[in-house]
Amino acid sequence: MSHQATKANFSKKIATFRGRSIGFRIWFFVIIPISLLILFSFFYGMLLAGNIYQQHGPALAFIRARTWFVFG
């Protein structure tokens, strides 16, 4: 091995990242859409179950609306 390779400075910085933290991006693109998906599916399931319950009874309301409660 040559003398220059053994004395090379491998700790020299090549680049520095000065970006923002990912906190805002995580909230905006992950947490808020997932929570909105859960809330909207729950409320739609409640609305659907209420309408079916009034027209056809509790058994059919449970069967037809239970898929909307998967996220909740």
PDB file of N, CA, C, O and CB in Angstrom:
ATOM      1  N   MET A   1       0.850  -1.179   0.000  1.00  0.00           N
ATOM      2  CA  MET A   1       0.000   0.000   0.000  1.00  0.00           C
ATOM      3  C   MET A   1       0.895   1.240   0.000  1.00  0.00           C
ATOM      4  O   MET A   1       1.919   1.277   0.681  1.00  0.00           O
ATOM      5  CB  MET A   1      -0.967  -0.001   1.229  1.00  0.00           C
ATOM      6  N   SER A   2       0.512   2.212  -0.739  1.00  0.00           N
ATOM      7  CA  SER A   2       1.353   3.396  -0.851  1.00  0.00           C
ATOM      8  C   SER A   2       1.205   4.282   0.379  1.00  0.00           C
ATOM      9  O   SER A   2       0.254   4.165   1.152  1.00  0.00           O
ATOM     10  CB  SER A   2       1.005   4.182  -2.116  1.00  0.00           C
ATOM     11  N   HIS A   3       2.166   5.157   0.527  1.00  0.00           N
ATOM     12  CA  HIS A   3       2.196   6.057   1.680  1.00  0.00           C
ATOM     13  C   HIS A   3       1.028   7.041   1.641  1.00  0.00           C
ATOM     14  O   HIS A   3       0.515   7.416   2.696  1.00  0.00           O
ATOM     15  CB  HIS A   3       3.525   6.820   1.727  1.00  0.00           C
ATOM     16  N   GLN A   4       0.595   7.468   0.454  1.00  0.00           N
ATOM     17  CA  GLN A   4      -0.513   8.421   0.346  1.00  0.00           C
ATOM     18  C   GLN A   4      -1.837   7.783   0.748  1.00  0.00           C
ATOM     19  O   GLN A   4      -2.669   8.452   1.361  1.00  0.00           O
ATOM     20  CB  GLN A   4      -0.611   8.966  -1.079  1.00  0.00           C
ATOM     21  N   ALA A   5      -2.055   6.524   0.426  1.00  0.00           N
ATOM     22  CA  ALA A   5      -3.314   5.863   0.763  1.00  0.00           C
ATOM     23  C   ALA A   5      -3.448   5.680   2.268  1.00  0.00           C
ATOM     24  O   ALA A   5      -4.561   5.735   2.793  1.00  0.00           O
ATOM     25  CB  ALA A   5      -3.411   4.508   0.060  1.00  0.00           C
ATOM     26  N   THR A   6      -2.367   5.470   2.958  1.00  0.00           N
ATOM     27  CA  THR A   6      -2.459   5.284   4.404  1.00  0.00           C
ATOM     28  C   THR A   6      -2.669   6.604   5.129  1.00  0.00           C
ATOM     29  O   THR A   6      -3.229   6.615   6.225  1.00  0.00           O
ATOM     30  CB  THR A   6      -1.208   4.603   4.926  1.00  0.00           C
ATOM     31  N   LYS A   7      -2.241   7.704   4.554  1.00  0.00           N
ATOM     32  CA  LYS A   7      -2.389   9.006   5.194  1.00  0.00           C
ATOM     33  C   LYS A   7      -3.601   9.785   4.688  1.00  0.00           C
ATOM     34  O   LYS A   7      -3.764  10.957   5.029  1.00  0.00           O
ATOM     35  CB  LYS A   7      -1.143   9.820   4.980  1.00  0.00           C
ATOM     36  N   ALA A   8      -4.449   9.155   3.881  1.00  0.00           N
ATOM     37  CA  ALA A   8      -5.611   9.862   3.323  1.00  0.00           C
ATOM     38  C   ALA A   8      -6.576  10.224   4.451  1.00  0.00           C
ATOM     39  O   ALA A   8      -6.732   9.495   5.431  1.00  0.00           O
ATOM     40  CB  ALA A   8      -6.332   8.989   2.245  1.00  0.00           C
ATOM     41  N   ASN A   9      -7.202  11.353   4.276  1.00  0.00           N
ATOM     42  CA  ASN A   9      -8.151  11.826   5.286  1.00  0.00           C
ATOM     43  C   ASN A   9      -9.553  11.368   4.876  1.00  0.00           C
ATOM     44  O   ASN A   9     -10.192  12.004   4.038  1.00  0.00           O
ATOM     45  CB  ASN A   9      -8.088  13.393   5.441  1.00  0.00           C
ATOM     46  N   PHE A  10     -10.028  10.279   5.459  1.00  0.00           N
ATOM     47  CA  PHE A  10     -11.331   9.746   5.104  1.00  0.00           C
ATOM     48  C   PHE A  10     -12.464  10.391   5.887  1.00  0.00           C
ATOM     49  O   PHE A  10     -13.630  10.097   5.626  1.00  0.00           O
ATOM     50  CB  PHE A  10     -11.350   8.265   5.322  1.00  0.00           C
ATOM     51  N   SER A  11     -12.158  11.247   6.820  1.00  0.00           N
ATOM     52  CA  SER A  11     -13.210  11.877   7.620  1.00  0.00           C
ATOM     53  C   SER A  11     -13.617  13.249   7.067  1.00  0.00           C
ATOM     54  O   SER A  11     -14.363  13.976   7.723  1.00  0.00           O
ATOM     55  CB  SER A  11     -12.746  12.022   9.064  1.00  0.00           C
ATOM     56  N   LYS A  12     -13.155  13.598   5.915  1.00  0.00           N
ATOM     57  CA  LYS A  12     -13.492  14.884   5.318  1.00  0.00           C
ATOM     58  C   LYS A  12     -14.953  14.871   4.865  1.00  0.00           C
ATOM     59  O   LYS A  12     -15.402  13.908   4.243  1.00  0.00           O
ATOM     60  CB  LYS A  12     -12.551  15.203   4.127  1.00  0.00           C
ATOM     61  N   LYS A  13     -15.694  15.939   5.175  1.00  0.00           N
ATOM     62  CA  LYS A  13     -17.101  16.015   4.796  1.00  0.00           C
ATOM     63  C   LYS A  13     -17.228  16.237   3.293  1.00  0.00           C
ATOM     64  O   LYS A  13     -16.524  17.058   2.705  1.00  0.00           O
ATOM     65  CB  LYS A  13     -17.815  17.142   5.570  1.00  0.00           C
ATOM     66  N   ILE A  14     -18.144  15.484   2.688  1.00  0.00           N
ATOM     67  CA  ILE A  14     -18.392  15.627   1.257  1.00  0.00           C
ATOM     68  C   ILE A  14     -19.566  16.561   1.033  1.00  0.00           C
ATOM     69  O   ILE A  14     -19.506  17.448   0.181  1.00  0.00           O
ATOM     70  CB  ILE A  14     -18.660  14.257   0.602  1.00  0.00           C
ATOM     71  N   ALA A  15     -20.650  16.362   1.805  1.00  0.00           N
ATOM     72  CA  ALA A  15     -21.848  17.181   1.646  1.00  0.00           C
ATOM     73  C   ALA A  15     -22.539  17.303   3.001  1.00  0.00           C
ATOM     74  O   ALA A  15     -22.350  16.471   3.888  1.00  0.00           O
ATOM     75  CB  ALA A  15     -22.813  16.571   0.578  1.00  0.00           C
ATOM     76  N   THR A  16     -23.327  18.332   3.139  1.00  0.00           N
ATOM     77  CA  THR A  16     -24.071  18.559   4.367  1.00  0.00           C
ATOM     78  C   THR A  16     -25.544  18.713   4.019  1.00  0.00           C
ATOM     79  O   THR A  16     -25.892  19.444   3.092  1.00  0.00           O
ATOM     80  CB  THR A  16     -23.542  19.810   5.124  1.00  0.00           C
ATOM     81  N   PHE A  17     -26.409  18.027   4.758  1.00  0.00           N
ATOM     82  CA  PHE A  17     -27.852  18.129   4.541  1.00  0.00           C
ATOM     83  C   PHE A  17     -28.412  19.214   5.450  1.00  0.00           C
ATOM     84  O   PHE A  17     -28.289  19.135   6.672  1.00  0.00           O
ATOM     85  CB  PHE A  17     -28.560  16.766   4.804  1.00  0.00           C
ATOM     86  N   ARG A  18     -29.023  20.220   4.852  1.00  0.00           N
ATOM     87  CA  ARG A  18     -29.588  21.319   5.623  1.00  0.00           C
ATOM     88  C   ARG A  18     -31.094  21.411   5.427  1.00  0.00           C
ATOM     89  O   ARG A  18     -31.654  22.506   5.490  1.00  0.00           O
ATOM     90  CB  ARG A  18     -28.928  22.634   5.232  1.00  0.00           C
ATOM     91  N   GLY A  19     -31.753  20.298   5.194  1.00  0.00           N
ATOM     92  CA  GLY A  19     -33.186  20.303   4.955  1.00  0.00           C
ATOM     93  C   GLY A  19     -33.982  20.440   6.245  1.00  0.00           C
ATOM     94  O   GLY A  19     -33.434  20.406   7.347  1.00  0.00           O
ATOM     95  N   ARG A  20     -35.285  20.596   6.074  1.00  0.00           N
ATOM     96  CA  ARG A  20     -36.177  20.678   7.217  1.00  0.00           C
ATOM     97  C   ARG A  20     -36.385  19.297   7.815  1.00  0.00           C
ATOM     98  O   ARG A  20     -36.100  18.281   7.181  1.00  0.00           O
ATOM     99  CB  ARG A  20     -37.520  21.299   6.814  1.00  0.00           C
ATOM    100  N   SER A  21     -36.877  19.274   9.024  1.00  0.00           N
ATOM    101  CA  SER A  21     -37.219  17.988   9.611  1.00  0.00           C
ATOM    102  C   SER A  21     -38.453  17.420   8.900  1.00  0.00           C
ATOM    103  O   SER A  21     -39.211  18.165   8.279  1.00  0.00           O
ATOM    104  CB  SER A  21     -37.473  18.129  11.141  1.00  0.00           C
ATOM    105  N   ILE A  22     -38.646  16.137   8.990  1.00  0.00           N
ATOM    106  CA  ILE A  22     -39.750  15.508   8.268  1.00  0.00           C
ATOM    107  C   ILE A  22     -41.036  15.512   9.074  1.00  0.00           C
ATOM    108  O   ILE A  22     -42.011  14.883   8.662  1.00  0.00           O
ATOM    109  CB  ILE A  22     -39.388  14.089   7.897  1.00  0.00           C
ATOM    110  N   GLY A  23     -41.070  16.188  10.188  1.00  0.00           N
ATOM    111  CA  GLY A  23     -42.253  16.202  11.032  1.00  0.00           C
ATOM    112  C   GLY A  23     -43.498  16.699  10.329  1.00  0.00           C
ATOM    113  O   GLY A  23     -44.538  16.044  10.395  1.00  0.00           O
ATOM    114  N   PHE A  24     -43.426  17.830   9.663  1.00  0.00           N
ATOM    115  CA  PHE A  24     -44.581  18.386   8.960  1.00  0.00           C
ATOM    116  C   PHE A  24     -45.014  17.486   7.819  1.00  0.00           C
ATOM    117  O   PHE A  24     -46.205  17.248   7.620  1.00  0.00           O
ATOM    118  CB  PHE A  24     -44.265  19.779   8.433  1.00  0.00           C
ATOM    119  N   ARG A  25     -44.040  16.987   7.069  1.00  0.00           N
ATOM    120  CA  ARG A  25     -44.372  16.131   5.931  1.00  0.00           C
ATOM    121  C   ARG A  25     -45.031  14.834   6.381  1.00  0.00           C
ATOM    122  O   ARG A  25     -45.956  14.360   5.722  1.00  0.00           O
ATOM    123  CB  ARG A  25     -43.120  15.822   5.120  1.00  0.00           C
ATOM    124  N   ILE A  26     -44.588  14.263   7.465  1.00  0.00           N
ATOM    125  CA  ILE A  26     -45.207  13.032   7.979  1.00  0.00           C
ATOM    126  C   ILE A  26     -46.650  13.307   8.369  1.00  0.00           C
ATOM    127  O   ILE A  26     -47.543  12.525   8.041  1.00  0.00           O
ATOM    128  CB  ILE A  26     -44.416  12.476   9.196  1.00  0.00           C
ATOM    129  N   TRP A  27     -46.887  14.414   9.068  1.00  0.00           N
ATOM    130  CA  TRP A  27     -48.256  14.745   9.465  1.00  0.00           C
ATOM    131  C   TRP A  27     -49.135  14.996   8.246  1.00  0.00           C
ATOM    132  O   TRP A  27     -50.262  14.504   8.179  1.00  0.00           O
ATOM    133  CB  TRP A  27     -48.265  15.974  10.379  1.00  0.00           C
ATOM    134  N   PHE A  28     -48.629  15.753   7.293  1.00  0.00           N
ATOM    135  CA  PHE A  28     -49.443  16.169   6.154  1.00  0.00           C
ATOM    136  C   PHE A  28     -49.711  15.036   5.173  1.00  0.00           C
ATOM    137  O   PHE A  28     -50.807  14.962   4.619  1.00  0.00           O
ATOM    138  CB  PHE A  28     -48.770  17.306   5.436  1.00  0.00           C
ATOM    139  N   PHE A  29     -48.752  14.160   4.942  1.00  0.00           N
ATOM    140  CA  PHE A  29     -48.903  13.131   3.919  1.00  0.00           C
ATOM    141  C   PHE A  29     -49.230  11.747   4.459  1.00  0.00           C
ATOM    142  O   PHE A  29     -49.610  10.871   3.682  1.00  0.00           O
ATOM    143  CB  PHE A  29     -47.663  13.053   3.120  1.00  0.00           C
ATOM    144  N   VAL A  30     -49.096  11.518   5.762  1.00  0.00           N
ATOM    145  CA  VAL A  30     -49.339  10.179   6.295  1.00  0.00           C
ATOM    146  C   VAL A  30     -50.430  10.181   7.360  1.00  0.00           C
ATOM    147  O   VAL A  30     -51.454   9.518   7.189  1.00  0.00           O
ATOM    148  CB  VAL A  30     -48.055   9.606   6.874  1.00  0.00           C
ATOM    149  N   ILE A  31     -50.237  10.896   8.431  1.00  0.00           N
ATOM    150  CA  ILE A  31     -51.130  10.790   9.586  1.00  0.00           C
ATOM    151  C   ILE A  31     -52.502  11.391   9.301  1.00  0.00           C
ATOM    152  O   ILE A  31     -53.516  10.770   9.620  1.00  0.00           O
ATOM    153  CB  ILE A  31     -50.510  11.477  10.793  1.00  0.00           C
ATOM    154  N   ILE A  32     -52.560  12.564   8.718  1.00  0.00           N
ATOM    155  CA  ILE A  32     -53.856  13.202   8.435  1.00  0.00           C
ATOM    156  C   ILE A  32     -54.668  12.408   7.403  1.00  0.00           C
ATOM    157  O   ILE A  32     -55.857  12.193   7.640  1.00  0.00           O
ATOM    158  CB  ILE A  32     -53.637  14.640   7.931  1.00  0.00           C
ATOM    159  N   PRO A  33     -54.102  11.959   6.273  1.00  0.00           N
ATOM    160  CA  PRO A  33     -54.923  11.170   5.345  1.00  0.00           C
ATOM    161  C   PRO A  33     -55.417   9.846   5.935  1.00  0.00           C
ATOM    162  O   PRO A  33     -56.549   9.442   5.670  1.00  0.00           O
ATOM    163  CB  PRO A  33     -54.135  10.889   4.092  1.00  0.00           C
ATOM    164  N   ILE A  34     -54.598   9.177   6.717  1.00  0.00           N
ATOM    165  CA  ILE A  34     -55.031   7.915   7.319  1.00  0.00           C
ATOM    166  C   ILE A  34     -56.154   8.150   8.310  1.00  0.00           C
ATOM    167  O   ILE A  34     -57.123   7.391   8.332  1.00  0.00           O
ATOM    168  CB  ILE A  34     -53.859   7.215   8.009  1.00  0.00           C
ATOM    169  N   SER A  35     -56.046   9.183   9.130  1.00  0.00           N
ATOM    170  CA  SER A  35     -57.118   9.457  10.093  1.00  0.00           C
ATOM    171  C   SER A  35     -58.399   9.914   9.385  1.00  0.00           C
ATOM    172  O   SER A  35     -59.494   9.587   9.843  1.00  0.00           O
ATOM    173  CB  SER A  35     -56.666  10.525  11.103  1.00  0.00           C
ATOM    174  N   LEU A  36     -58.291  10.654   8.294  1.00  0.00           N
ATOM    175  CA  LEU A  36     -59.485  11.032   7.532  1.00  0.00           C
ATOM    176  C   LEU A  36     -60.138   9.809   6.885  1.00  0.00           C
ATOM    177  O   LEU A  36     -61.364   9.717   6.831  1.00  0.00           O
ATOM    178  CB  LEU A  36     -59.125  12.067   6.454  1.00  0.00           C
ATOM    179  N   LEU A  37     -59.337   8.889   6.404  1.00  0.00           N
ATOM    180  CA  LEU A  37     -59.879   7.654   5.839  1.00  0.00           C
ATOM    181  C   LEU A  37     -60.645   6.863   6.892  1.00  0.00           C
ATOM    182  O   LEU A  37     -61.726   6.345   6.610  1.00  0.00           O
ATOM    183  CB  LEU A  37     -58.754   6.795   5.252  1.00  0.00           C
ATOM    184  N   ILE A  38     -60.111   6.766   8.074  1.00  0.00           N
ATOM    185  CA  ILE A  38     -60.781   6.048   9.158  1.00  0.00           C
ATOM    186  C   ILE A  38     -62.081   6.742   9.550  1.00  0.00           C
ATOM    187  O   ILE A  38     -63.111   6.084   9.701  1.00  0.00           O
ATOM    188  CB  ILE A  38     -59.856   5.933  10.375  1.00  0.00           C
ATOM    189  N   LEU A  39     -62.045   8.050   9.716  1.00  0.00           N
ATOM    190  CA  LEU A  39     -63.248   8.781  10.121  1.00  0.00           C
ATOM    191  C   LEU A  39     -64.342   8.739   9.061  1.00  0.00           C
ATOM    192  O   LEU A  39     -65.508   8.506   9.382  1.00  0.00           O
ATOM    193  CB  LEU A  39     -62.897  10.221  10.430  1.00  0.00           C
ATOM    194  N   PHE A  40     -63.979   8.963   7.809  1.00  0.00           N
ATOM    195  CA  PHE A  40     -64.992   8.951   6.752  1.00  0.00           C
ATOM    196  C   PHE A  40     -65.601   7.568   6.553  1.00  0.00           C
ATOM    197  O   PHE A  40     -66.805   7.455   6.324  1.00  0.00           O
ATOM    198  CB  PHE A  40     -64.387   9.435   5.446  1.00  0.00           C
ATOM    199  N   SER A  41     -64.795   6.522   6.637  1.00  0.00           N
ATOM    200  CA  SER A  41     -65.358   5.180   6.489  1.00  0.00           C
ATOM    201  C   SER A  41     -66.275   4.847   7.658  1.00  0.00           C
ATOM    202  O   SER A  41     -67.305   4.201   7.469  1.00  0.00           O
ATOM    203  CB  SER A  41     -64.238   4.135   6.381  1.00  0.00           C
ATOM    204  N   PHE A  42     -65.914   5.281   8.869  1.00  0.00           N
ATOM    205  CA  PHE A  42     -66.769   5.033  10.024  1.00  0.00           C
ATOM    206  C   PHE A  42     -68.099   5.779   9.903  1.00  0.00           C
ATOM    207  O   PHE A  42     -69.160   5.199  10.132  1.00  0.00           O
ATOM    208  CB  PHE A  42     -66.052   5.446  11.310  1.00  0.00           C
ATOM    209  N   PHE A  43     -68.042   7.054   9.544  1.00  0.00           N
ATOM    210  CA  PHE A  43     -69.282   7.829   9.428  1.00  0.00           C
ATOM    211  C   PHE A  43     -70.155   7.345   8.272  1.00  0.00           C
ATOM    212  O   PHE A  43     -71.381   7.344   8.384  1.00  0.00           O
ATOM    213  CB  PHE A  43     -68.961   9.307   9.244  1.00  0.00           C
ATOM    214  N   TYR A  44     -69.542   6.938   7.171  1.00  0.00           N
ATOM    215  CA  TYR A  44     -70.338   6.397   6.065  1.00  0.00           C
ATOM    216  C   TYR A  44     -70.987   5.071   6.471  1.00  0.00           C
ATOM    217  O   TYR A  44     -72.133   4.802   6.110  1.00  0.00           O
ATOM    218  CB  TYR A  44     -69.457   6.201   4.806  1.00  0.00           C
ATOM    219  N   GLY A  45     -70.261   4.251   7.214  1.00  0.00           N
ATOM    220  CA  GLY A  45     -70.828   3.002   7.705  1.00  0.00           C
ATOM    221  C   GLY A  45     -71.993   3.243   8.654  1.00  0.00           C
ATOM    222  O   GLY A  45     -72.994   2.529   8.603  1.00  0.00           O
ATOM    223  N   MET A  46     -71.870   4.239   9.516  1.00  0.00           N
ATOM    224  CA  MET A  46     -72.973   4.570  10.420  1.00  0.00           C
ATOM    225  C   MET A  46     -74.187   5.076   9.643  1.00  0.00           C
ATOM    226  O   MET A  46     -75.317   4.697   9.952  1.00  0.00           O
ATOM    227  CB  MET A  46     -72.527   5.624  11.445  1.00  0.00           C
ATOM    228  N   LEU A  47     -73.974   5.910   8.659  1.00  0.00           N
ATOM    229  CA  LEU A  47     -75.065   6.424   7.837  1.00  0.00           C
ATOM    230  C   LEU A  47     -75.747   5.290   7.071  1.00  0.00           C
ATOM    231  O   LEU A  47     -76.975   5.209   7.026  1.00  0.00           O
ATOM    232  CB  LEU A  47     -74.544   7.489   6.859  1.00  0.00           C
ATOM    233  N   LEU A  48     -74.945   4.426   6.478  1.00  0.00           N
ATOM    234  CA  LEU A  48     -75.478   3.301   5.725  1.00  0.00           C
ATOM    235  C   LEU A  48     -76.238   2.339   6.640  1.00  0.00           C
ATOM    236  O   LEU A  48     -77.324   1.878   6.289  1.00  0.00           O
ATOM    237  CB  LEU A  48     -74.348   2.565   5.003  1.00  0.00           C
ATOM    238  N   ALA A  49     -75.679   2.040   7.793  1.00  0.00           N
ATOM    239  CA  ALA A  49     -76.341   1.132   8.726  1.00  0.00           C
ATOM    240  C   ALA A  49     -77.651   1.727   9.233  1.00  0.00           C
ATOM    241  O   ALA A  49     -78.633   1.004   9.401  1.00  0.00           O
ATOM    242  CB  ALA A  49     -75.416   0.810   9.905  1.00  0.00           C
ATOM    243  N   GLY A  50     -77.677   3.020   9.476  1.00  0.00           N
ATOM    244  CA  GLY A  50     -78.915   3.661   9.926  1.00  0.00           C
ATOM    245  C   GLY A  50     -80.017   3.597   8.884  1.00  0.00           C
ATOM    246  O   GLY A  50     -81.170   3.317   9.209  1.00  0.00           O
ATOM    247  N   ASN A  51     -79.666   3.855   7.641  1.00  0.00           N
ATOM    248  CA  ASN A  51     -80.666   3.798   6.572  1.00  0.00           C
ATOM    249  C   ASN A  51     -81.181   2.379   6.343  1.00  0.00           C
ATOM    250  O   ASN A  51     -82.383   2.175   6.171  1.00  0.00           O
ATOM    251  CB  ASN A  51     -80.080   4.345   5.279  1.00  0.00           C
ATOM    252  N   ILE A  52     -80.288   1.409   6.340  1.00  0.00           N
ATOM    253  CA  ILE A  52     -80.705   0.017   6.129  1.00  0.00           C
ATOM    254  C   ILE A  52     -81.495  -0.485   7.328  1.00  0.00           C
ATOM    255  O   ILE A  52     -82.450  -1.245   7.162  1.00  0.00           O
ATOM    256  CB  ILE A  52     -79.482  -0.891   5.881  1.00  0.00           C
ATOM    257  N   TYR A  53     -81.116  -0.074   8.525  1.00  0.00           N
ATOM    258  CA  TYR A  53     -81.835  -0.499   9.733  1.00  0.00           C
ATOM    259  C   TYR A  53     -83.287  -0.022   9.701  1.00  0.00           C
ATOM    260  O   TYR A  53     -84.195  -0.767  10.072  1.00  0.00           O
ATOM    261  CB  TYR A  53     -81.132   0.037  10.997  1.00  0.00           C
ATOM    262  N   GLN A  54     -83.504   1.202   9.263  1.00  0.00           N
ATOM    263  CA  GLN A  54     -84.870   1.729   9.209  1.00  0.00           C
ATOM    264  C   GLN A  54     -85.717   1.014   8.159  1.00  0.00           C
ATOM    265  O   GLN A  54     -86.921   0.842   8.348  1.00  0.00           O
ATOM    266  CB  GLN A  54     -84.843   3.225   8.917  1.00  0.00           C
ATOM    267  N   GLN A  55     -85.096   0.598   7.056  1.00  0.00           N
ATOM    268  CA  GLN A  55     -85.855  -0.008   5.967  1.00  0.00           C
ATOM    269  C   GLN A  55     -85.982  -1.526   6.089  1.00  0.00           C
ATOM    270  O   GLN A  55     -87.026  -2.083   5.747  1.00  0.00           O
ATOM    271  CB  GLN A  55     -85.212   0.333   4.658  1.00  0.00           C
ATOM    272  N   HIS A  56     -84.928  -2.210   6.575  1.00  0.00           N
ATOM    273  CA  HIS A  56     -84.924  -3.670   6.495  1.00  0.00           C
ATOM    274  C   HIS A  56     -84.684  -4.379   7.821  1.00  0.00           C
ATOM    275  O   HIS A  56     -84.872  -5.593   7.898  1.00  0.00           O
ATOM    276  CB  HIS A  56     -83.890  -4.102   5.529  1.00  0.00           C
ATOM    277  N   GLY A  57     -84.282  -3.679   8.849  1.00  0.00           N
ATOM    278  CA  GLY A  57     -84.080  -4.332  10.138  1.00  0.00           C
ATOM    279  C   GLY A  57     -82.612  -4.472  10.517  1.00  0.00           C
ATOM    280  O   GLY A  57     -81.725  -4.168   9.720  1.00  0.00           O
ATOM    281  N   PRO A  58     -82.361  -4.939  11.753  1.00  0.00           N
ATOM    282  CA  PRO A  58     -80.992  -4.967  12.270  1.00  0.00           C
ATOM    283  C   PRO A  58     -80.086  -6.019  11.631  1.00  0.00           C
ATOM    284  O   PRO A  58     -78.885  -5.787  11.493  1.00  0.00           O
ATOM    285  CB  PRO A  58     -81.031  -5.197  13.733  1.00  0.00           C
ATOM    286  N   ALA A  59     -80.635  -7.166  11.239  1.00  0.00           N
ATOM    287  CA  ALA A  59     -79.780  -8.225  10.693  1.00  0.00           C
ATOM    288  C   ALA A  59     -79.151  -7.800   9.368  1.00  0.00           C
ATOM    289  O   ALA A  59     -77.944  -7.956   9.177  1.00  0.00           O
ATOM    290  CB  ALA A  59     -80.588  -9.517  10.500  1.00  0.00           C
ATOM    291  N   LEU A  60     -79.942  -7.274   8.469  1.00  0.00           N
ATOM    292  CA  LEU A  60     -79.413  -6.843   7.177  1.00  0.00           C
ATOM    293  C   LEU A  60     -78.523  -5.608   7.337  1.00  0.00           C
ATOM    294  O   LEU A  60     -77.546  -5.452   6.606  1.00  0.00           O
ATOM    295  CB  LEU A  60     -80.563  -6.547   6.199  1.00  0.00           C
ATOM    296  N   ALA A  61     -78.847  -4.751   8.265  1.00  0.00           N
ATOM    297  CA  ALA A  61     -78.002  -3.575   8.500  1.00  0.00           C
ATOM    298  C   ALA A  61     -76.615  -3.998   8.972  1.00  0.00           C
ATOM    299  O   ALA A  61     -75.613  -3.422   8.549  1.00  0.00           O
ATOM    300  CB  ALA A  61     -78.654  -2.635   9.537  1.00  0.00           C
ATOM    301  N   PHE A  62     -76.554  -4.986   9.833  1.00  0.00           N
ATOM    302  CA  PHE A  62     -75.257  -5.465  10.315  1.00  0.00           C
ATOM    303  C   PHE A  62     -74.459  -6.105   9.183  1.00  0.00           C
ATOM    304  O   PHE A  62     -73.255  -5.878   9.061  1.00  0.00           O
ATOM    305  CB  PHE A  62     -75.447  -6.471  11.461  1.00  0.00           C
ATOM    306  N   ILE A  63     -75.128  -6.902   8.359  1.00  0.00           N
ATOM    307  CA  ILE A  63     -74.431  -7.612   7.285  1.00  0.00           C
ATOM    308  C   ILE A  63     -73.919  -6.644   6.219  1.00  0.00           C
ATOM    309  O   ILE A  63     -72.785  -6.783   5.760  1.00  0.00           O
ATOM    310  CB  ILE A  63     -75.360  -8.651   6.645  1.00  0.00           C
ATOM    311  N   ARG A  64     -74.724  -5.676   5.823  1.00  0.00           N
ATOM    312  CA  ARG A  64     -74.345  -4.806   4.707  1.00  0.00           C
ATOM    313  C   ARG A  64     -73.411  -3.680   5.106  1.00  0.00           C
ATOM    314  O   ARG A  64     -72.675  -3.174   4.259  1.00  0.00           O
ATOM    315  CB  ARG A  64     -75.569  -4.224   4.083  1.00  0.00           C
ATOM    316  N   ALA A  65     -73.416  -3.270   6.371  1.00  0.00           N
ATOM    317  CA  ALA A  65     -72.594  -2.121   6.764  1.00  0.00           C
ATOM    318  C   ALA A  65     -71.316  -2.505   7.484  1.00  0.00           C
ATOM    319  O   ALA A  65     -70.502  -1.625   7.766  1.00  0.00           O
ATOM    320  CB  ALA A  65     -73.388  -1.209   7.637  1.00  0.00           C
ATOM    321  N   ARG A  66     -71.101  -3.764   7.794  1.00  0.00           N
ATOM    322  CA  ARG A  66     -69.924  -4.127   8.593  1.00  0.00           C
ATOM    323  C   ARG A  66     -68.611  -3.937   7.851  1.00  0.00           C
ATOM    324  O   ARG A  66     -67.579  -3.739   8.493  1.00  0.00           O
ATOM    325  CB  ARG A  66     -70.034  -5.556   9.039  1.00  0.00           C
ATOM    326  N   THR A  67     -68.609  -3.989   6.527  1.00  0.00           N
ATOM    327  CA  THR A  67     -67.350  -3.792   5.803  1.00  0.00           C
ATOM    328  C   THR A  67     -66.830  -2.361   5.929  1.00  0.00           C
ATOM    329  O   THR A  67     -65.634  -2.127   5.759  1.00  0.00           O
ATOM    330  CB  THR A  67     -67.535  -4.142   4.334  1.00  0.00           C
ATOM    331  N   TRP A  68     -67.698  -1.415   6.220  1.00  0.00           N
ATOM    332  CA  TRP A  68     -67.262  -0.026   6.365  1.00  0.00           C
ATOM    333  C   TRP A  68     -66.642   0.232   7.730  1.00  0.00           C
ATOM    334  O   TRP A  68     -66.062   1.295   7.950  1.00  0.00           O
ATOM    335  CB  TRP A  68     -68.433   0.917   6.147  1.00  0.00           C
ATOM    336  N   PHE A  69     -66.753  -0.723   8.650  1.00  0.00           N
ATOM    337  CA  PHE A  69     -66.169  -0.557   9.965  1.00  0.00           C
ATOM    338  C   PHE A  69     -64.827  -1.278  10.101  1.00  0.00           C
ATOM    339  O   PHE A  69     -64.314  -1.426  11.210  1.00  0.00           O
ATOM    340  CB  PHE A  69     -67.128  -1.054  11.014  1.00  0.00           C
ATOM    341  N   VAL A  70     -64.271  -1.718   9.006  1.00  0.00           N
ATOM    342  CA  VAL A  70     -63.000  -2.443   9.049  1.00  0.00           C
ATOM    343  C   VAL A  70     -61.883  -1.546   9.559  1.00  0.00           C
ATOM    344  O   VAL A  70     -61.070  -1.986  10.372  1.00  0.00           O
ATOM    345  CB  VAL A  70     -62.644  -2.989   7.661  1.00  0.00           C
ATOM    346  N   PHE A  71     -61.822  -0.310   9.107  1.00  0.00           N
ATOM    347  CA  PHE A  71     -60.755   0.586   9.521  1.00  0.00           C
ATOM    348  C   PHE A  71     -60.902   1.051  10.957  1.00  0.00           C
ATOM    349  O   PHE A  71     -59.909   1.379  11.605  1.00  0.00           O
ATOM    350  CB  PHE A  71     -60.705   1.772   8.614  1.00  0.00           C
ATOM    351  N   GLY A  72     -62.117   1.084  11.461  1.00  0.00           N
ATOM    352  CA  GLY A  72     -62.356   1.568  12.820  1.00  0.00           C
ATOM    353  C   GLY A  72     -62.078   0.500  13.800  1.00  0.00           C
ATOM    354  O   GLY A  72     -62.221   0.713  15.003  1.00  0.00           O
TER     355      GLY A  72
END
